[in-house]
Every structure is written in C-alpha cells, then in structure tokens.
Amino acid sequence: MEDFSFIYKGIKVTLKKTKNRAAARTIINHIYGEMVVSVGARYSFDKAKEFAIKVINNTNLDGYNCLYGDNKYCVLFGKKYPIRIIQSTNNGSAFSDKELLIATNGKYADIDVIKSEIKKHYYSQLKAHLLRVIPECERYVNLECSGWKLVETLFSWATCNHKTKFIKFSISLATQNFQFIETVVIHELGHIMYNNHGKEFNDYMKKYVPEYRKILKSNKKSN
C-alpha cells in the first residue's frame, strides 16, 4: 500500500506502512510543520489517521510553522510571521517586522524553496542570539562550555556531552521565545557539572530558574 498524506490544522501528516506490528509516530517537525506516522500491520490508515489527529489536537501548535494550505506562516522567537510570496527575477527572502517575504522567479514558490529560506534565517538569527546569550548564561551560573554548534534534529532542543562539555542546539529552538531559549541554555550548562536529572541538577535549576519546569513543559521535547 502506498503512503498516504493529508493536511490537518496546517500540519502535513504522512502515513507510512511498515512491517512492524505496532503503530508509532515521530515528533512533529517544528520547522517544517510535518509529522510522519508509521502504520503497523495491525493498523489501518483510517485508524492511524484518527491517531494522528488526536495527537495534533493535544499539541500546542503555537511554536510550529504552517507551510501548507493558504494561510502560511512561520514562527521566529515566539512570534508568528505570515509568509508572503512575490515574483522576482531572483530567489531570496527577508524578514520584516510584519512578515517573511519570499521572492521567487517562478509563479509559485516550491515548498522546498520555502523550507530552505526559513532554515537559512533560523540558522543566522539563532546563531546571532546564542552568541550573545551563551556567555551571559555562563557568567550567571559560573559554568563554561568548551564550544557549541547548531544542528538539525527533531528529538531534543539541545544536548550536552558531559565529558567534552560541548553543546549542540537544535535549529528548531529559533521557533521558541527568548525565555525558553535561555532556560534551555542554562539547562544544558548544568549538564557540564551534572550528568543526569537527579536532585543536585534539579536544585541547580531551581536556583537559577525557579520556574524552569513550567517553562520547559510549555513545549516539551527530550533534554
């Protein structure tokens, strides 16, 4: 059976048949507004579709981009920007205070062009923000990482290698507000000293971000 896709609340859902007996889902992609559901042998596409819709209905979509349908928008640092597409002699894009403008030399901007332009802006905007925020957070908690970089990953906002003290931040963090980003930075810096989420780590987080559980829970991924 071929894969089946549908759009729901601006999220593109793709159902894929697998040889496994159970059905499982991947996390919704913040940047692209996409979700893939693996449909096991015991499940029909109708049942998998109901499952996907239930998951989306139970998800706070405020921090997710909507690149499908007529009302396209992207989210940068917690603020929604409508996407406006214009015809031009060259491809390109630019953020204004009110919108993301994408210029294309064709009549319509291909979805891959939109994805590419958004990812480019996320990388540059988030990098510039972290270059300022990470040193401030390091001074605040008196911990210093050995280095950091941006990566494209779906399953965590960031990861810290306890031994090397190196941190990787997900580009999808660019969709979140400044308070959330700073909390994630402090969280990962804490893993330089504490390798797990035990009592000492929780005490550290409560000291520097007393409401950190509430902040991180607002858009939860693995940490």
N, C-alpha and C positions, 0 to 999 in steps of 0.2 A: 504494500500500500504506500502511495506517495505521501510526502509530508503535506501538512495542511496548515495554512496561516490565516489569521483573522486579526482585525483591529478592534481593541476594546479600550475605551477611555484614553485613546491616543497611544496605547501600548500595542506594539506588534507582537502577537503571540504565534509561535511556530510549534506545531505538534509533530514530533518525530517518533516513528516506530522504532523500537529496539527489541533485541532478543531477550532482554531481561523480563522477568515476570511482573515486577513491580513498576509503578509509575513514579517518577521523581522529577523535580523541577530544578532549574538553575535559578540563581538570583536574578532579579530584574536589573538590566543594564541601565544605570543612571544616565550615561552619556547618550546612548542611542535609543532609549525607551523601548527596549526589546526584551522578550522573555522566551525561553525555549523549554518545552516540556517533553521529557522522554516518556513515551507511551509504551508500557509493557504489554506483554502478550495477553494478559488477563483484562486489559482495559480497552474500551472503545474510544474513538476520537471524541464522541459526544460526552462520555464521562470525563475524559481528560480536559475537554473544553470547559465543562462545569467547574472542574477543579481549578483551572487557571483563572477563571472569572472570580471565583471565591477568594483566591489569593490576592488578586488585584484589588478587589473590594475591601480587603482587610489591610491594605498597604497605604500608607500616607504617601501620595504621589507628588507632594509639593516640591520635592527636590529632584524630580525626574523630568527629563526632556521629553517633549512631544514633537516628534519629527514626522508623524504620519497623520493623514487627514488634512482638512482645510485650514485649521487654526494651529499652525506650527509655532512652537516657542521653545526657547532653551532657558536654562536657569544658571546664572552666574552669581556665586557668593550669596545664594538665597533669594535672589531677585529674578523674576520672570521677564524675559525679553521676547516679544513677538519677532518672528523671523519674516523679513520682507525680501522677496526675490525680485531683482530687476535685470533687464537685459543690458549687456555691455559688450564692448569689444574684447574684454579680458575677464577671466575668472578672478574672484577675490572676495573679501568680506571685511567688515568693520563694525565694531560696537559703537553705538551712540548711547546717550542717556536713556533713550526710549526703546531701542530695537537693535536687532542684529541684522545688518544689511548684507545680503549675499548677491554679488554680481556674477552673471553667467553669460557666456557668449551663445548659449542656446535659448530656446523658448522657455524651457523648464530646467530647473536645477536638479540634476540627478541626486538621489538620496545619498549616494556615496560622496558626492561633492559637498553636500550639507554636513555629513558626518566629518569629513576631512577638515572643513573650515572650523567647525566647532571644536574639534580636538586640538587644532593648532592654537586657537585662542585660549582654551583651557590650560594648555601647557605653558604658554607665555605668561598668562595672568596669575596662575597659581605659583609658578616659579618665582615671579617677582614678589608675590605676597609672602611666600615662605622664606625668601632671602632676608626679609625684614623681621618676620615673626619668630623664626627659629632661634636666632641669637638672643632676642628678648626673653623667650621662654627658658633658654639655657641659663641666663643670668638669674631669672626668677626662681628656678628650682635648684640652682647650683649644680647642674649636670651638663655634660657636653658630649655630643655625638661625634664620631670620627668622620662622618660625612653623610650625605643623603642624596637621593635621586627620585625622580618621578617615574612611575611605571603604569602600565595599563592593566589593571586587574579588577575582577568583579567581586572577589570574596572577602576583602578586608579594606578598610580605609588606609591602613598603614601596618607595617611590620618592622620590628627592631631585632637585629641579631645581637643577643646578649653578650656574646664573646667579642665580636668585632666592633660593637657599638654603632653599627651602620643602620640607617633607617631608610626604608622605601615607602614613599607616599603614593597612593593611587591618584591618578589624574581626576577621577570622579569626585575627589574632595572639592574640586572647583565649584560643584553644584551647591555646596553647603555654606551656611552663614559663617561669619568670622569667629563667633564664639565657639561654634562646633569645631572649626579647624584648629583653633588654639588649644582646645581641650584634647583633641587627638594628638597634637604635638607634645603636650605635657604628658599624656598617657604613654606615648612611645619613649620619651626621655626617661620615664620611670622604669622602663624595662632595661635600661642600662644598668640599673642597680638591682632590680628585682626581676627574676626570670619567669615569674608566674603572677597570678592574680590573687595571691594569698593575703593574709591580714596586713602584713607590712606594706604591701603595694596599695591596698585599699586605704590604709592610714595616710600614706603619701598623697594619694589622690584627694582625699578629704581635706588634707592640709592646704593644698594649693588650688583645688577646685571643689569646694564643698558640695556643690550640686552636680558633680560630674556624672553620676548615674542617670539623672533626669536628662541631662544634655545629650549624652551618648545614646540613650534609649530612644530619643526623638527620631533617630534614623539609624537603626541598628544594623551592623554587619559584624563579622568576626573581628577580633583585635588580637 
